[in-house]
Structure formats: C-alpha cells, structure tokens
C-alpha cells in the first residue's frame, strides 16, 4: 500500500499582523471556505483510512526556503513516528514518505542514525 501525495501542495507565505493574509507584495491571499476545509479534512481522513497516511508538501514559491513534506496518520495507523522530509521536491519527498509508510506497515522499525536501503 502507499499513501497519497497531496495534489494541492501548500505555499509558505508570510502574513501581516492584521486579520487578512497577504503575500510579500501585499496582495490578499485566497481564503479557504468552511466547505472547502471540510472537504479537505474528509479527503485527508479518507486517505489515512485507505492508505495509512496522507502526505502534505509545502514550498516557498520564491524558492528561498527549502521544500518539505510530512505525513499525517502514520502514527495512528502503524504506531510509529510520523515522517518529515526536508529539502526534496514534493514528488521525491512524497516518494520517501510513501516508502517509509510501506515499510513500516510491513513491520520494519527504523532506528535513528542508521541508513536504510530503498529510499533512493
């Protein structure tokens, strides 16, 4: 089994201190409606139930900060720590997390500081 990489990757954008989110050029960012948030929450829950996790990828559109991807649900479904991958583009970061999820669901337990095959 594999988990799904979120097709709607997130952008890291700074926000001004007032209630309205803005980008670096001062343009107002799109707000997420309650209906869209509920649909996204359902999709995440469905992916966790079906695949054991959901992967979220975050990027800086100006590429001054590193990409990162992280899992949601692995601890709940497999009893092992969630995963985060920093510095890889979303497709590769998602692959690494999918592989981690696959291996942990198959019973592999990872130890800090040990190199493991199958992640390249």
N, C-alpha and C positions, 0 to 999 in steps of 0.2 A: 504494500500500500504506500501511497505517497500523499503528502499534503499539498494543498493548492497555494501557489504564489498569488497573492492578492493582485488582481489586474489593475486596481486603482492605487498605484503607489502614491505615497504621500510626499509632499514637498515641505522641507523645513523653511519656514518663513518667520522672520521676526515680527512681533506685534507691538504697536504703540500701546501706551498705558491706558487709553480710553477703551470703551466697550467695543469699538469697531476694529476688526483685524485689518491691517494694511500691509502691503509689500514694501520693499525698500524704496520704491519710487512714490510711495504714498497712495497707490491705488487700492481701493477697497477690495478685499478678497471675498469670494463667494461664501455665503453661509450655508451650512447643512441644515436642511429642514428636519423636523422630528420624524417625518415619514421616511426620509432617506436614511436617517440614523437607525431607525428601527429595522429597515430592510437590510442595512449593512450588518447590524447586530445578528439578525437571523441568518444571513449568509455565513458569518463567522461561526456561529453555533452549528450550523449545518455542516460546514467543512470539518470542524472539530469532531463531530459525531461520525461523519463518513470516513475521514482520513486520519484522524488522530491529532491534527493540528491545523492551524491557519498561519500563513506567513504574511507579515506586513513588511514592506520595504519603504524606506524613507530616503529622500535625496534632497540635496540643495540644488535648485535649478541653475545657480551660478557656478556650481561645482567647486566652491572654495572649501566646503566641508565634506568629509568622507560619506559615502553611501553607507547605509546599514540596513540589515534585515533581521527580524526577530520572529520567534514563534510565539503562538498563543495556543495553549491546550495540551502541550506535550506532558507537562507535569500532571495534569488532570487525568489524561488517558493512559500514560505509561508509568507514572510515578517517578520520573527522572526530571532533572532540571530542564527548564526552557533553554533555547539556544539563541544566541545573537552572533551575527557575523558583521564585522565592520571592515569597510574598505573595498568590498567587492560590489560590482554592479548587481542590480536586483535579480537578474536571471541566474547568475552564478551564486549569489548569496542564498537565493531560494533553493537552488540545487543542493548546496551544502546542508541546509536545514532539512530538506526532504530526505537526504541520505541519512542524516543523524536520526530523524524520526523513524525511518525504515529500519535502521539497525537497532535502535532501542526497542522498537516493537517486536523485533526478532529475538530480543533477550540480551543484546550486547550492553555492557555497562562500561562507561568511559571513566578514565582517571585523569585528573589534571596533570599536564606536563608530558603526556605520552602521545606520540604520533601514531595515527591510525590510518591504514590504507582505505581507499575507496572514496576519498574526498577531493580528488583532482580530476 
